[in-house]
Every structure is written in C-alpha cells, then in structure tokens.
Amino acid sequence: MAGEGLSTAGIFNHAVDIPVRGPQPVDMAAPEPDLDLVFAALADPTRRAILTALLDGERTVGELGAPHAMSLAAISKHLAVLARAGLATQIRSGRITVCRLEADGLRAAGLWMQGIGGFAPEDYDALEALLDAALGDAAVEAASNEEP
C-alpha cells in the first residue's frame, strides 16, 4: 500500500504536513552550556553580583538593579548576557519581569574547573604516601640486590 509506514508531523494544516518515516528520535537532554559564554558572563563583577543575589531566590529586574548605580536598561543588558550563557532566565508577568538562577550553567563551569586542577590537600597526601610506599619498596629491593 502506498504511503505505508508514513506518518505526518501534526502542525494542524494537512496542506503542509510533512510525511515522516518511522519513529523520530527526540533529544530530551538540555544542551550543554557554552563554557566560553559562561566564563565571559562571569568575568563582569556586576553580573557576578546579580547571580549572587539570585542565589537567595527569584528577584525582579528592579530588585536586582537597586544596589547598582546604573539604569534598568543596563541591568537588562547584563541579564541578557547571563541568559545567553544559560545562567539566568527571565519570566515576564504583565509589567513585571522576574529573574531566576539557572544552576546548570554554573554546574558545568564548576565541573570543568574541578577537572583541570581542583585537587584537595588530602589528594596530595595520598599521592605522597603512595610514592613513599612505592619508592620505599624499590629502595629496599635495590639494597637487597647489591652485593657487599
């Protein structure tokens, strides 16, 4: 039968529905944050202060702008940079815009930083003990192999 196995992507207009063959994979995972954008956003002290304020919960643009000597338009530009980096979102409700911290962008940056050099002092102590044990065994073995 012609068209068997075809389904249409339902955009509610049969004149423009596109036939699709078989099941289509859906990627439900959120895209990985762009670390260049995240670190560029974090480079500015005003944006870091905004993120710090958002750690306590949602804030309006006015509340975020109050401690800074700049216009609400400037604060909105900072918020746009944070949103582009995936660090904050803005929800408009009537005349009020509420901002919320998006921890996934910060989490990605933290994981990257931990991966390139975040060693705790305990890690160095464990490495030193391992080296002492390995070198100590090698020194004892070398001494026993020497002839008097």
N, C-alpha and C positions, 0 to 999 in steps of 0.2 A: 504494500500500500504506500503510495507517495506521501512523503511527509511523516512517515512513521518514526518515532523516536525524537521528533522535534517538539519543542515547547516554545511558547512565546514569553518574552520578558514583558511582564504586565505593566505597561505605562498607561493603561486605560484608553488607548487610542489604537484600535485594531489596524488603522491605515498605516501606522508607523511602527507597530510592534516588530521586533527583530527576532527571527527564529533562532533558537539556541539549541545545540545538540547536547543531550545528556545533562547530568548534574554539573553545576559550575562550582568550583572551589571558592569558599568565602574565607578571607583572611580576617579573623576577628581580633587579632592582636593589634594593639596600638602601635603606630610607627615609632621606631627608636628616635629619641631626641637627637638633634644635630648638636654635637658637643661644641662645635665652633660657635654656634648661636648661643648656647648656654653660657659658655665662658665669656663671650663678648657681652652678654647681658649682665653677668655677674661682675664685670670689670668696673661698672659705674657704682659709686657709693650711694647715690640716690636710689638706684634700683635694688641694691642690697638692703637698704633701709625699708623699702616698700615690702620686700619679701619677708623681712624680719617682722614687720607689722602684721603681715598676713599669717604668720605662724600662730597668732592668737585667734585666728578665725577670719571670717569674711569681713570686708570693710568696703565702704563706699569710696568713690573717687575723691570726694571732698574730705573724708576722714584721712585718706592716705596722703592727700596734699597738704593738710593743715600744718604739719611740722616743718614743711619746706618753704623756702622763700621763692616760690615760683608759681606761675599760673596753673590753673586746672588743665589748660591745653598742654602745657609742658609735662604735667603729671600723666596725662593721657598718652602722650608720645612715649614716655617711659613704660607705661603699662602695655602699649602696643609692642614694644621690643620684648618685654617679658612674655607676652602672649605668643609672639612669633617663635620664641625659644622654647615654648612649651612649659614655662614656669608658672604662669598665671592664666586665669580665664576671667572674662568679664561677662556678666549676665545683666541684660538691660530689662528693667521692670518699670514701665512708664517713664518717668523723668529721672529715675534713679538707676545708676549703674553700680552693681555690686561686684567686687573682685574677690577671687578665691585663689589660694595657692594650689599649684599642681605639683605634688611631690615627686612624680615620676621623673621629671627633668632633673631635679636636684639629685635624685637617687642615682641616675645614670652618671652624672658628673662625679658623685662620691665613689661609686664603684670603679670608675676609671682611675681616679686619684689613688684609691687603695691598691689598685693593681700595679701601679708603677713605682711604688716606693713606700707604701704605708706598712712598715714593719714595727711592731711593738718591741720594747726592750726585752721582753720575755723571749721573743723570737731569736734575738741575738744571743741571749744567754743559752738557749737550747742549741743553737748552732755552735757556740763556743764549746759547750760540753761534748757535743758530737765530735768536733775536731780534736779536742783533747783526748777523747777515748780512742779515736782512730789513730792519731799520731802517737799516742802513748803505746798502743799495741804495736804499732810499726817500729817504734824505738826499742821496745823490749825485744821484738823479733830480730831486729838488726843487731842488737847487742849479743843475742844468743848465737847468732850466725858468725860472729867474729871469732877468729882463733887467737888464743893467748900467746 
